[in-house]
């Protein structure tokens, strides 16, 4: 067997095994419980290895910068989303941002442009950032749980999330934000290791390895349910208070 083929099969096996581990953990069969609210910071968290860490490739887990991480990801073929994408959508913004927004996955416009949140939902997120928070998009960092567009904008599947999560984990570790805003069900449930509905998670501070995390509705949801914009604004105001940002226009 050629070395490249062997590496590809090992990667596929690791991805499948990781998805199985995650599924069993959700059922309560195995896994390590999350740290309490007073969680340890990232360096200590890395020392306390969890089953998830076993599946991060060395080049990914040890990437010293976001640019090095993107290079380590390469022309990713680690899951079944790869054949359908136009561009891998890594992330954009300030590599030392105090605030990170994490969404679900790229849509059609994001796939075409290679940048997260540039379609209709992205325009709404930009309005929240610029008009509501009085920040620039380049002041924050924006990324997604999965880096390739699911076909027909379907929900990402467990093996796809499992393949991409080491990238998101390392992104957040390198940026070291003060606050993460999880946009929608998949971002919140992936980061918090929970199946609790977003309707119950939103508006309530949670912890992600010592980083304060605010779950809220995804901008795409708000396009379909504009009356709930007020709920997201309430959540964003909580974030602004923590970051010491004065409110702007809604």
Secondary structure in CASP SS format (residue, H / E / C, confidence):
PFRMAT SS
TARGET T0000
AUTHOR 0000-0000-0000
METHOD secondary structure of the structure
MODEL  1
X C 1.00
X C 1.00
X H 1.00
X H 1.00
X H 1.00
X H 1.00
X H 1.00
X H 1.00
X H 1.00
X H 1.00
X H 1.00
X H 1.00
X H 1.00
X H 1.00
X H 1.00
X H 1.00
X H 1.00
X H 1.00
X H 1.00
X H 1.00
X H 1.00
X H 1.00
X H 1.00
X H 1.00
X H 1.00
X H 1.00
X C 1.00
X C 1.00
X C 1.00
X C 1.00
X C 1.00
X C 1.00
X C 1.00
X C 1.00
X C 1.00
X C 1.00
X C 1.00
X C 1.00
X C 1.00
X C 1.00
X C 1.00
X H 1.00
X H 1.00
X H 1.00
X H 1.00
X H 1.00
X H 1.00
X C 1.00
X C 1.00
X C 1.00
X H 1.00
X H 1.00
X H 1.00
X H 1.00
X H 1.00
X C 1.00
X C 1.00
X H 1.00
X H 1.00
X H 1.00
X H 1.00
X C 1.00
X C 1.00
X C 1.00
X C 1.00
X H 1.00
X H 1.00
X H 1.00
X H 1.00
X H 1.00
X H 1.00
X H 1.00
X H 1.00
X C 1.00
X C 1.00
X C 1.00
X C 1.00
X C 1.00
X C 1.00
X C 1.00
X C 1.00
X H 1.00
X H 1.00
X H 1.00
X C 1.00
X C 1.00
X C 1.00
X C 1.00
X C 1.00
X C 1.00
X C 1.00
X E 1.00
X E 1.00
X C 1.00
X C 1.00
X C 1.00
X C 1.00
X C 1.00
X E 1.00
X E 1.00
X E 1.00
X E 1.00
X E 1.00
X C 1.00
X C 1.00
X C 1.00
X C 1.00
X H 1.00
X H 1.00
X H 1.00
X H 1.00
X H 1.00
X H 1.00
X C 1.00
X C 1.00
X C 1.00
X C 1.00
X C 1.00
X C 1.00
X H 1.00
X H 1.00
X H 1.00
X H 1.00
X H 1.00
X H 1.00
X H 1.00
X H 1.00
X H 1.00
X H 1.00
X H 1.00
X H 1.00
X H 1.00
X C 1.00
X C 1.00
X C 1.00
X C 1.00
X H 1.00
X H 1.00
X H 1.00
X C 1.00
X E 1.00
X E 1.00
X E 1.00
X E 1.00
X C 1.00
X C 1.00
X C 1.00
X C 1.00
X C 1.00
X C 1.00
X H 1.00
X H 1.00
X H 1.00
X C 1.00
X C 1.00
X C 1.00
X C 1.00
X H 1.00
X H 1.00
X H 1.00
X H 1.00
X H 1.00
X H 1.00
X H 1.00
X H 1.00
X H 1.00
X H 1.00
X H 1.00
X H 1.00
X H 1.00
X H 1.00
X H 1.00
X H 1.00
X H 1.00
X H 1.00
X C 1.00
X C 1.00
X C 1.00
X E 1.00
X E 1.00
X E 1.00
X E 1.00
X E 1.00
X C 1.00
X H 1.00
X H 1.00
X H 1.00
X H 1.00
X H 1.00
X H 1.00
X H 1.00
X H 1.00
X C 1.00
X C 1.00
X C 1.00
X C 1.00
X C 1.00
X H 1.00
X H 1.00
X H 1.00
X H 1.00
X C 1.00
X C 1.00
X C 1.00
X E 1.00
X E 1.00
X E 1.00
X E 1.00
X C 1.00
X C 1.00
X E 1.00
X E 1.00
X E 1.00
X E 1.00
X E 1.00
X E 1.00
X C 1.00
X C 1.00
X H 1.00
X H 1.00
X H 1.00
X H 1.00
X H 1.00
X H 1.00
X C 1.00
X H 1.00
X H 1.00
X H 1.00
X H 1.00
X H 1.00
X H 1.00
X H 1.00
X H 1.00
X H 1.00
X H 1.00
X H 1.00
X H 1.00
X H 1.00
X H 1.00
X H 1.00
X H 1.00
X H 1.00
X H 1.00
X C 1.00
X C 1.00
X C 1.00
X C 1.00
X C 1.00
X C 1.00
X C 1.00
END
